[in-house]
Amino acid sequence: MSENHLQDSGLGERPWVAADGGRTVILRAVSREEADGREMIGTSEMRLDLQGPIDNLRSVIGDLEVYYWERSGRGDKRECERYQIGLWIRQINERTAVLLEILMHMRSRTVVLAGIDPADREALESAATVLDRWIREDEPFHDVMCHVAAILNAVDRIALSAAGGRPED
């Protein structure tokens, strides 16, 4: 490590020891040749349809709008829950816009992802499955909140992967 790195990082003389006494792992840079070699072992291409997740997110937004208006109860609790549901709708709208932006940038509804290993493929397929679910207006609030969190996580995985893909020919 260079002296400049130690000074710039603000970590002091022992950058691998966190301020709270825990340990931090320092990652070393991998050369392009090493990275290319690692990327090819056990990997393949995957086609990812963006229109399906976009349509599913729009459906979830509609479900949440119904859920918003169907909240029973009185006073502060109902208003607090409605506020939270409104935030969920906004966050899902933002993720939908990101997927639309990727779709327009690629000029294709299908993106090809290269160098996908089996674990990534399974994670992307699971993410797409999470989006393909209804939200009923009679579901418990906590269950819906957990499902919305899973949806946001799934969309982020899809978007982050799709942004690095290429349009299908």
Steps between C-alpha positions, in 0.01 A plus 500: 500500500626843418529776753255707298238230526530485877470876530216535247290223650503647849545150639833562671792262515293182527222531240394137549384565855165677524447778752276276710772232525345276231698392197456619144613301199703693244432381148784488252460608142469224241663541162275504194647167385418334834149646497435385142622151585279477809198636319492224239508199735147369556329800346259546213275755336151572623216683331306728730161635390449843655138546391376221730641655818376845391146366450513315832614814683213697348263231623651516851453878499132450418470243778662739747268783398201277583673393821551868589129581473387179670693565823255481784546636845492848635717793566875501519561130428303510176669821389844365587436184299366701206810716510721190490303350212536829311878477543498141376307607191749778433799268541351241265419777250864610513624143440256466210641819349852358531403184312327713234813711468712188447249369245510829305878521521539146367224556239392146571264338746745211536850543639775240466716456809842343447712321758205391713589219737237254627455687829437832321260328259305351789494835684365680191237233440397519866483879476266477202281253694473740796351764270232265367263510798179672594449707813152447642329781685436272801865400556654598833695826484829347617480225236446756225790709630729195489384417149560857383852486645560176307363664183734798536797268553400288199459799271837637608666168413332493159582863423862478611553193284305630200692828495818305429345294223472554128191515280385175344576493129 
